[in-house]
Amino acid sequence: MTLDEIDKRILKALQRDGRLQNVELAKEVGLSPSPCLRRVKILEAAGVIDRYVAVLDPAKVDLGLSMFARVWLTAQDAETIDHFIHAMKRLPEVMECYIMLGESDALLRVAVADLAAYRDFQATHLTRRNSIQNVKTDVPSQVVKQTYALPL
């Protein structure tokens, strides 16, 4: 699917506020409501719009600490990687998981309440049982920028 400028304006507006009513969205992007809704439905059907979510303030739900874990797996074969991926998908604390090219095999962003909760999470889940050989954890000192909007 090729996106035109109107599609991009729609996507930018929805990335900023996914709860925009169609009438407001149409006005913002310069369309009448019916063609605007039709375009949104096409973007949804094509999978360009994957889903709508509410972005929570982690501190207000007692998950104010994000830790970044660099993970080395026990092996790099397909079965080991698949086992690791399946295990990480089941863990709600794992907010992001990337298979990496480079020094480590994977990178995780883990959301927890505090250091004690992370220690418990690491001891319980970041283990050989989940195909993990080694973990190095990085602790961010300040969030400078965090966005979910893609630069269209």
C-alpha positions as CSV (number, residue, x, y, z in Angstrom):
1,M,0.0,0.0,0.0
2,T,1.3,3.4,-0.9
3,L,0.5,6.2,1.5
4,D,-0.3,9.6,0.2
5,E,-0.1,12.9,2.1
6,I,-3.7,12.7,3.4
7,D,-3.0,9.1,4.7
8,K,0.1,10.4,6.4
9,R,-1.8,13.3,8.0
10,I,-4.5,10.8,9.3
11,L,-1.8,8.6,10.7
12,K,0.1,11.5,12.4
13,A,-3.1,12.7,14.0
14,L,-4.1,9.2,15.2
15,Q,-0.6,8.6,16.6
16,R,-0.9,11.8,18.6
17,D,-4.5,11.0,19.8
18,G,-6.0,7.6,18.9
19,R,-9.3,8.7,20.5
20,L,-10.0,11.4,17.9
21,Q,-13.6,11.2,16.8
22,N,-13.9,10.9,13.0
23,V,-15.5,14.4,12.6
24,E,-12.5,16.0,14.4
25,L,-10.0,13.9,12.5
26,A,-11.7,14.8,9.2
27,K,-11.5,18.5,10.0
28,E,-7.9,18.2,11.0
29,V,-6.8,16.5,7.8
30,G,-9.0,18.5,5.5
31,L,-11.6,15.8,4.4
32,S,-15.3,15.4,5.0
33,P,-16.2,12.8,7.6
34,S,-17.3,10.0,5.1
35,P,-14.1,9.8,3.0
36,C,-12.0,10.2,6.1
37,L,-13.7,7.2,7.8
38,R,-13.3,5.2,4.6
39,R,-9.5,6.0,4.5
40,V,-9.1,5.0,8.2
41,K,-10.9,1.7,7.5
42,I,-8.6,1.0,4.6
43,L,-5.6,1.8,6.7
44,E,-6.9,-0.6,9.4
45,A,-7.7,-3.4,6.9
46,A,-4.3,-3.1,5.3
47,G,-2.6,-3.5,8.7
48,V,-1.0,0.0,8.6
49,I,-3.0,0.8,11.7
50,D,-2.2,-2.3,13.8
51,R,-4.3,-1.5,16.9
52,Y,-5.3,1.3,19.3
53,V,-4.0,1.3,22.9
54,A,-4.0,3.5,26.0
55,V,-0.5,4.7,27.0
56,L,-0.2,4.5,30.8
57,D,2.1,6.4,33.1
58,P,4.2,3.5,34.6
59,A,4.8,5.3,37.9
60,K,1.1,5.6,38.5
61,V,0.6,1.9,38.1
62,D,3.6,1.0,40.3
63,L,5.9,0.0,37.4
64,G,8.1,3.1,37.3
65,L,11.4,1.3,36.7
66,S,12.5,0.2,33.2
67,M,15.5,-1.9,33.0
68,F,17.4,-2.9,29.8
69,A,18.8,-6.4,29.7
70,R,21.3,-7.5,27.2
71,V,20.9,-11.3,26.8
72,W,23.2,-14.0,25.6
73,L,21.6,-17.3,24.7
74,T,22.8,-20.8,25.4
75,A,23.1,-21.3,21.6
76,Q,22.2,-19.6,18.3
77,D,20.3,-22.4,16.6
78,A,16.6,-21.9,15.6
79,E,15.2,-24.1,18.3
80,T,17.0,-22.2,21.1
81,I,15.9,-18.8,19.7
82,D,12.3,-20.0,19.2
83,H,12.2,-21.3,22.8
84,F,13.6,-17.9,24.1
85,I,11.1,-15.9,22.0
86,H,8.2,-18.0,23.2
87,A,9.2,-17.5,26.8
88,M,9.7,-13.8,26.5
89,K,6.2,-13.3,24.8
90,R,4.6,-14.9,27.9
91,L,6.2,-12.5,30.4
92,P,4.1,-9.3,30.9
93,E,7.1,-7.5,32.4
94,V,8.9,-7.7,29.1
95,M,7.8,-4.6,27.3
96,E,10.1,-5.0,24.3
97,C,12.2,-7.8,23.1
98,Y,14.6,-7.6,20.1
99,I,16.8,-10.3,18.6
100,M,20.0,-8.5,18.0
101,L,22.9,-8.6,15.5
102,G,26.1,-7.8,17.3
103,E,27.6,-8.5,20.7
104,S,24.5,-9.7,22.5
105,D,21.7,-12.0,21.2
106,A,18.7,-10.1,22.5
107,L,17.8,-6.9,24.1
108,L,14.9,-6.6,26.5
109,R,13.1,-3.6,28.2
110,V,11.6,-4.8,31.4
111,A,9.1,-2.8,33.5
112,V,9.1,-3.4,37.2
113,A,8.2,-1.6,40.4
114,D,11.8,-1.4,41.8
115,L,15.2,-3.1,41.9
116,A,14.0,-5.8,44.2
117,A,11.3,-6.7,41.7
118,Y,13.8,-6.8,38.9
119,R,16.2,-9.0,40.9
120,D,13.3,-11.4,41.5
121,F,12.3,-11.3,37.8
122,Q,15.9,-11.9,36.6
123,A,16.4,-14.8,39.0
124,T,13.1,-16.4,38.1
125,H,12.9,-15.8,34.3
126,L,16.3,-14.8,32.8
127,T,17.8,-18.2,33.3
128,R,18.9,-21.3,31.4
129,R,15.3,-22.6,31.7
130,N,14.5,-19.9,29.0
131,S,17.7,-20.6,27.0
132,I,19.6,-17.7,28.6
133,Q,23.3,-18.1,29.3
134,N,24.2,-14.6,30.5
135,V,22.5,-11.3,31.2
136,K,23.9,-7.8,31.6
137,T,21.5,-5.2,32.9
138,D,21.6,-1.5,32.2
139,V,19.8,1.0,34.4
140,P,18.7,4.2,32.8
141,S,19.2,7.3,35.0
142,Q,16.8,9.6,33.0
143,V,14.2,9.3,30.3
144,V,15.1,12.0,27.7
145,K,12.6,11.0,25.0
146,Q,10.0,8.3,24.7
147,T,7.6,8.2,21.8
148,Y,5.4,5.7,20.1
149,A,4.8,7.9,17.0
150,L,6.7,6.9,13.8
151,P,8.2,9.8,11.9
152,L,6.0,10.0,8.8
